[in-house]
Amino acid sequence: MSTNAVGGPTMAQATDPSAALGLGKTSKGLDKNAFLSLLTTQLQHQDPTQPQDDSAFAAQLAQFSSLEQLQQANQTLTEIAGFFESVQSTQGKG
């Protein structure tokens, strides 16, 4: 991990969660473990005199859970659509 003059992460790493976690561009995205890793890192590096509000963490977790559920629903619907397409193509041949 490269650092800037003050010894912290570079600007690109500070704004890109995948760069902060050391994930390459080939990664499929962030999962629960990546979110928890980001949360832990955020807690470790926050200003002790001005801690982040607990409700902000809860909101982030709720948003992440919602996103994960939507991705799972999308995957299921894609699989169902593929099944119906295969059934339709089989009926067309017969």
N, C-alpha and C positions, 0 to 999 in steps of 0.2 A: 504494500500500500504506500503510495507516494504521499508526501506531506508538503505543506506550504511552509513559509518562513516561520510561522509561529508554532509549528509542530502539529497542527491539526490536519484533518483530511482536506484534500483539495476541493475546490468549488464544485467540480463535476461529481465528486463522491458525496459531497454534502447534499446535493440536489437530486441525485439518482440513487434510489434505494438499492437497486441491483448492484450498483458499483460499490456502495457501502458494505454490502454483504459479500462482495467478491464474486458475484454471479456474472457469467459471460452473457453475451447477446443471444446465445443459443438456448438459454433457459426458457422454459415454457411460461414462466411467470412466478409470482410469489405464492407460497402456500402458507399453511398455518405456522409451520416452523420458522419461516422467514419473517412472518408478522411478529411472532414472539421474540425473535432475535432483534428485530428493529425496535420493538417496544422496550426490551431490556437495554439496548444501546441508548435509546432516548432517555430512559430513566437514569442511566449511569452518567450521562453528560449534561443533564439539566442543571440550571443554576439553583443551588440550594436556597438562596435567598428569595427566589421567585419560582417555586415549583409549579409545574403544570397542574391544572385543575383535574381532579379525579374523573369528573364527568366527561372530560375530553377523551380520556383513555377508554371509557366505557362506550362513548360514541364511535370511536375508531374501531373497537372490537365489534360492535353491532354492524357497522358498515361492512367490515370485512366478512362477517358471517353471512350477511345478506348477499354479498357478491359471490361468495362460494356456493350458496344455495342456488343462485341464478345460473351459475356455470354448470352445476350438476343437472339442473332442469333442462338447460340447453343441450347438454350432452345426451340426456335421455330422449328428448324430442328428436334430436338428430338420428339417434339409433332407431327410433320408431319410424321416422320418415324413410330411412334406408330399408327397413323391413317391408314397408308398404310398397316401395318402389320395386323391390325384388319380387314381391308377390304379383304386382301388376305386370312386370315384364314376363314372369312365368305364365301368367294367364294369357298374355298376348301371343305367346308362342304356341299355345295349345289350341 
